[in-house]
Structure formats: structure tokens, C-alpha cells
Amino acid sequence: MTLNIGDKAPDFTLKDQNKEEISLSELKGKKVILSWHPLAYTSVCTDQMRSLQRNYERIQEKGDTVVVGLSVDPFPAKQKWADILDLRDVRIVSDFFPYAEVTKAYGLFNEENGASQRANVIVDEEGNVKFYKVYEPSELPDIEELIENL
């Protein structure tokens, strides 16, 4: 299943690196960047999350926006990785249990390697998909394109 621009974004509740729950439905009224990375601790995934953190203030200039990094890595790995990357503003969540449920709902699960695809999804203030782009596994998403589409 692939989502289209204008579709209602599937709701979810996951825990971030601080063990705080994030529910998409509770973020109504804010923009949400959902940035999928295949696996924590890999070079492009690290650069992807660091780029979001480094550009967090620029992202906020486009309106109140919650930035969430997602992968199917287990929670303890995500928590430690967030500490290593010093992610202060980017919330990083684990879609590990039930395994890849949210990733599958967004049409971003890669059956071949059992991980997510690399993708960015922007959800607007009403909970609809505003931007949806899948990248090659080795491709670093363009932060300028993401900010432009906010």
C-alpha cells in the first residue's frame, strides 16, 4: 500500500527515546515530519537524523512542526543511538513491536531486508499526507526539499 497526497495519515502511538508516547492523532494542529531510516547506526541513517537536528530551527520557521525519526530497530538501540547523536529536538521512535506495524501502514516496509525503506512523509495540521517520498537506500534525503514542502 502506498499513500497518496491528501490521504489521511494512519494514526499510531509509539514511544520516543525518552519513553514518551507520540500519537499522531494528538499532534493535530501541528505539522509532522515522519522520517524513516532503514537501520540505526548506519552512515546514511546517521547523516539523515543529524541533518534533521541541525536544521530543526529552520524547520520551525515554517510553522510548529514535530520531527520524528522512525525505524524498526528495537527501543534500547534507538534510545542509545539518540544519545550518541545528541538528538535534542528530533524525536526518534521504535516501530519494533508489533514489528513494523506503522511502517507497513505507511507502505514503507521492505520485505527483502526486513527493515523500512528510506522515506520522508509530511503530515499537515489536519492529519493528511502533504508530502511522501521514498529514496534509494544509499541516498541522503534532501533537507532543502523537505523544508520547501512544509
C-alpha positions in Angstrom: 0.0 0.0 0.0 1.3 3.4 -0.9 -0.2 6.6 0.5 -1.1 9.4 -1.8 -1.0 13.2 -1.2 -4.2 14.2 0.5 -4.8 10.7 2.1 -5.5 10.6 5.9 -2.2 9.6 7.5 -2.5 6.4 9.5 -2.6 7.1 13.2 -0.1 5.5 15.5 1.3 5.6 19.1 4.9 4.8 19.6 7.5 5.7 22.3 10.4 8.0 21.7 13.9 7.9 23.0 12.7 9.4 26.3 10.0 6.8 26.7 7.3 9.4 26.0 4.4 8.3 23.8 3.9 10.0 20.4 0.4 9.7 18.9 -0.1 11.2 15.5 -3.8 12.0 16.4 -2.7 14.1 19.4 -0.4 16.2 17.1 -3.4 17.6 15.1 -2.8 21.3 14.6 0.9 20.8 14.0 2.9 19.7 11.0 4.7 16.4 11.4 7.7 15.2 9.6 8.0 11.4 9.6 11.5 10.5 8.5 12.0 6.7 8.0 15.6 5.4 8.1 16.3 1.7 7.4 18.6 0.9 10.4 20.2 2.9 13.2 23.9 3.2 13.4 24.5 3.1 9.7 26.2 6.1 7.9 23.4 7.4 5.8 20.8 7.0 8.5 23.1 8.8 10.9 23.5 11.7 8.4 19.7 11.8 7.9 18.9 12.2 11.6 21.8 14.7 12.1 20.5 16.8 9.2 17.1 17.0 10.8 18.6 18.0 14.1 20.9 20.5 12.5 18.1 22.1 10.6 15.5 22.0 13.3 15.2 25.8 13.8 14.8 26.3 10.0 12.1 23.7 10.0 10.3 25.5 12.8 10.4 28.7 10.8 7.8 27.0 8.5 5.4 26.6 11.4 5.0 24.4 14.5 6.5 21.1 13.3 7.2 17.9 15.2 10.1 15.9 13.7 10.1 12.2 14.2 12.7 9.6 13.0 11.4 6.1 12.7 12.8 2.6 12.1 12.1 -1.0 13.1 15.1 -1.1 15.4 14.3 -2.1 19.0 13.8 0.6 21.6 17.1 0.2 23.5 19.1 0.6 20.3 17.1 3.7 19.3 17.5 5.2 22.8 21.3 4.7 22.8 21.6 6.0 19.2 19.7 9.2 20.0 22.1 9.8 22.9 25.1 9.3 20.7 23.7 11.6 18.0 22.7 14.2 20.7 19.2 14.5 19.3 17.6 17.2 21.5 14.7 18.2 19.2 14.2 15.2 16.9 12.1 12.5 18.5 13.3 9.1 17.5 10.9 6.1 17.8 11.0 2.4 17.5 8.5 0.5 15.3 9.7 -2.8 16.6 6.6 -4.2 18.5 4.3 -5.2 17.0 7.0 -5.5 14.3 6.9 -2.7 11.7 3.2 -2.2 12.1 3.4 1.6 11.5 5.9 1.2 8.7 3.6 -1.3 6.9 0.6 1.1 7.4 2.6 3.7 5.5 3.6 1.3 2.7 7.3 1.6 3.6 8.3 -1.9 4.8 11.0 -3.6 2.7 10.2 -7.3 2.8 13.6 -8.2 1.3 15.7 -6.9 4.2 13.1 -6.7 7.0 13.6 -3.0 7.5 11.9 0.2 6.4 12.6 2.0 3.2 14.2 5.4 3.5 11.4 7.9 3.2 10.0 11.3 4.3 6.4 11.9 4.9 4.9 15.3 5.9 1.6 15.2 7.6 -0.3 18.5 7.6 -2.1 20.2 10.5 -5.3 18.3 9.6 -3.6 14.9 9.7 -3.4 14.4 5.9 -0.4 13.4 3.8 1.1 16.6 2.3 4.4 15.1 1.0 5.5 11.5 0.5 8.9 10.5 -1.0 10.8 7.2 -1.0 14.6 7.4 -1.5 17.2 4.9 -2.6 18.8 3.1 0.5 22.1 4.9 -0.1 20.5 8.3 -0.8 20.5 11.0 1.8 17.2 12.8 1.7 17.5 16.4 0.6 16.7 18.6 3.6 16.1 21.6 1.4 13.4 19.7 -0.5 11.8 18.7 2.8 11.8 22.2 4.2 10.4 23.6 0.9 7.5 21.2 1.1 6.5 22.2 4.6 
